[in-house]
Amino acid sequence: MVVEGFKSVLELLKSRVLAERIYITSTVEDSSILNEIKDLASTSDISMCEVSKKDMEIMSSMKSAPGILAVGEIISFPLSDVIDRLKKPGECSTSCLLILDDLVDPGNVGTLIRTAEWFGFAGIICSERTADIWNPKTIQASMGSVFRMQIVVASPADIIKEYNLKAVALDSDGENLYNDQFLPDAIIIGSESHGISPELSEACAKTWSIPGKGQTESLNAAIAGAIVCAELARRTS
């Protein structure tokens, strides 16, 4: 995977994920965050290669090349570890999984990963058609949370059935979130354009909606997910 930007590279070096090499432009000015990156890289014996601004622009996937990027080793978590965190008391502050069903926007996926970590969720399940969690844009939006959260790519419907999870789907036709004090094992955020798949809807115990008073048709997937995550964290605090 490729990790771009000073903040993201720093979070990579602080995590359990192995960084293989760091590339930096010769024009980057010294700063406290750059010095911290250099110290961590030196401690872990990670090479830092100086490249030209033009080469960085070619290497970068961003419109404005950030001046630094790193290559890291992709990691994976066993599903059993995520389920254990959900089932064992005290393993996480919010005993709930966040399930992403075919979300295609990497920015939304990264933001939801960051949100799930902020509210102490047990882990994240991504359907196979959800945007790649190691996409540079996903990593950037997660602000380093993707390196720390336990995330599994698998069939959400199969997991719900196999582990008998009490899952709640988020949909505009569902029951008012604030009128139901049910505590689910998993909350499901569906595709930005198609919603939750029929198979997954059938596996859910309930469907919730977020009440609104304006005229807009719907909420952004990341915003909707953040509202529900915040409410579940409040109920379990």
C-alpha positions in Angstrom: 0.0 0.0 0.0 1.0 3.6 -0.5 0.6 6.1 2.4 0.7 9.8 1.5 1.1 12.9 3.6 3.0 13.8 6.8 0.3 12.9 9.2 -0.6 9.6 7.6 3.1 8.5 7.3 3.6 9.4 10.9 0.6 7.3 12.0 1.9 4.4 9.9 5.3 4.5 11.7 3.6 4.6 15.1 1.4 1.6 14.2 2.0 -2.2 14.1 2.0 -2.0 10.3 5.4 -2.5 8.7 6.7 0.4 6.7 9.2 -0.6 4.0 10.4 2.6 2.6 9.8 6.4 2.7 10.1 8.8 -0.2 10.5 12.5 0.4 11.2 15.5 -1.8 14.3 17.5 -1.5 12.4 20.7 -1.1 10.5 19.7 2.0 11.3 22.1 4.9 12.2 20.8 8.4 9.4 20.7 10.9 8.6 18.9 14.2 6.5 16.3 12.4 9.2 15.6 9.8 11.8 15.3 12.6 9.6 12.8 14.4 9.2 10.8 11.2 13.0 10.8 10.7 13.5 9.6 14.3 11.0 6.8 14.0 12.4 5.7 10.6 15.9 5.6 12.0 14.8 3.6 15.0 13.1 1.0 12.9 15.9 1.0 10.2 13.5 2.2 7.5 15.3 3.9 4.6 14.3 7.4 3.5 14.9 8.1 -0.2 15.1 11.7 -1.5 13.3 12.3 -4.8 12.6 15.3 -7.0 9.3 17.2 -6.9 8.6 15.9 -10.4 9.1 12.3 -9.4 6.9 12.8 -6.3 4.1 14.1 -8.5 4.4 11.0 -10.7 4.3 8.7 -7.7 1.5 10.4 -5.9 -2.2 9.7 -6.5 -3.2 13.1 -5.1 -3.9 16.3 -7.1 -1.3 18.1 -5.1 1.7 15.8 -4.2 2.2 16.0 -0.4 6.0 15.9 -0.5 6.3 12.6 1.4 4.9 9.1 0.9 5.7 5.7 2.3 5.2 2.1 1.1 3.8 -0.2 3.8 3.0 -3.9 4.1 -0.7 -4.7 3.9 -2.0 -6.5 7.0 -5.1 -8.6 7.6 -7.0 -9.6 10.8 -8.7 -13.0 11.4 -12.5 -12.7 11.7 -12.2 -14.6 15.0 -10.2 -11.7 16.5 -12.9 -9.2 15.6 -15.7 -11.4 17.0 -13.8 -12.0 20.2 -13.5 -8.2 20.7 -17.2 -7.9 20.2 -18.2 -10.8 22.6 -15.7 -10.2 25.4 -16.7 -7.6 28.0 -14.2 -4.8 28.4 -12.4 -5.4 25.1 -13.9 -2.3 23.5 -15.8 0.7 24.8 -18.7 0.2 22.3 -19.5 -3.4 21.9 -20.7 -3.2 18.3 -19.4 -3.8 14.8 -19.6 -1.4 11.9 -20.6 -3.1 8.7 -20.0 -1.3 5.3 -22.1 -2.8 2.5 -20.8 -2.0 -0.9 -19.7 1.6 -0.1 -17.7 2.7 -3.2 -16.4 6.1 -2.1 -13.0 5.7 -0.5 -13.4 9.0 1.3 -16.6 7.8 3.0 -15.0 4.5 3.9 -12.0 6.2 5.4 -14.1 8.6 7.4 -16.2 5.8 8.8 -13.1 3.8 9.8 -11.9 6.9 11.7 -15.4 7.4 13.2 -15.6 3.8 14.4 -12.2 4.1 16.1 -13.2 7.4 17.8 -16.3 5.8 19.3 -14.5 2.6 20.4 -16.2 0.1 18.1 -15.1 -3.5 18.2 -14.2 -3.7 14.6 -15.3 -3.3 11.0 -16.7 -5.7 8.4 -16.4 -4.6 4.7 -18.2 -6.4 1.9 -16.1 -7.4 -1.0 -17.4 -4.6 -3.2 -16.7 -1.9 -0.6 -13.9 0.4 -1.6 -10.4 -0.9 -0.8 -9.4 0.0 2.7 -5.8 0.3 1.5 -6.7 2.8 -1.3 -4.5 5.9 -0.7 -7.7 8.0 -0.5 -9.2 5.7 2.1 -6.0 5.8 4.2 -5.9 9.6 3.9 -9.5 10.0 5.0 -9.0 7.6 8.0 -6.2 9.8 9.3 -4.3 6.7 10.5 -7.3 4.8 12.0 -7.0 2.1 9.3 -3.7 1.1 10.8 -5.2 0.5 14.2 -8.8 -0.7 13.7 -9.4 -4.4 13.2 -11.0 -4.7 9.7 -12.2 -7.8 7.9 -13.3 -8.1 4.3 -16.0 -10.8 4.0 -19.7 -11.4 3.3 -21.7 -9.4 6.0 -24.8 -11.6 5.6 -22.8 -14.8 6.2 -21.1 -13.4 9.3 -24.4 -12.2 10.8 -25.9 -15.7 10.2 -22.9 -17.7 11.4 -22.4 -15.8 14.6 -26.1 -15.0 15.2 -25.5 -11.3 15.4 -28.2 -8.8 16.2 -27.8 -6.4 13.3 -29.5 -3.1 12.5 -29.7 -1.7 9.0 -29.7 2.1 8.4 -32.4 3.1 5.9 -34.7 6.1 5.4 -37.8 3.8 5.7 -36.8 2.4 9.1 -37.9 3.2 12.7 -36.8 6.4 14.3 -33.3 5.7 15.8 -34.1 7.7 18.9 -37.4 5.9 19.6 -35.7 2.5 20.0 -33.3 1.7 22.8 -32.2 -1.6 21.2 -28.5 -2.4 21.5 -27.3 -4.2 18.3 -24.2 -6.3 17.8 -23.7 -4.6 14.4 -24.9 -1.5 12.5 -24.9 -1.6 8.7 -24.3 1.4 6.4 -25.3 0.6 2.8 -24.2 1.7 -0.6 -24.4 5.5 -1.2 -26.6 4.9 -4.3 -28.3 1.5 -3.8 -28.7 1.2 -0.1 -28.4 -2.2 1.7 -28.7 -5.3 -0.4 -31.9 -7.4 0.0 -30.0 -10.4 1.3 -28.4 -8.4 4.1 -31.7 -6.6 4.9 -33.3 -10.0 5.5 -30.6 -10.9 8.0 -31.2 -7.8 10.1 -33.2 -7.7 13.3 -34.3 -4.1 12.8 -34.1 -1.1 10.5 -33.4 2.4 11.8 -33.7 5.8 10.2 -32.3 9.2 11.2 -35.1 11.8 11.6 -34.6 15.1 9.8 -36.6 18.3 9.3 -35.1 19.6 6.1 -35.9 18.9 2.4 -32.8 17.1 1.4 -33.4 13.6 0.2 -30.8 11.8 2.3 -27.6 12.1 4.4 -24.1 11.4 3.2 -23.2 7.8 4.2 -20.3 8.9 6.4 -22.4 11.5 8.2 -25.3 9.0 8.8 -22.8 6.5 10.1 -21.3 9.0 12.5 -24.7 9.9 13.9 -25.6 6.3 14.6 -22.1 5.5 16.0 -22.3 8.5 18.4 -25.8 7.4 19.6 -24.7 3.8 20.3 -21.6 5.0 22.1 -23.8 7.2 24.3 -26.1 4.3 25.1 -23.2 2.1 26.2 -21.3 4.7 28.2 
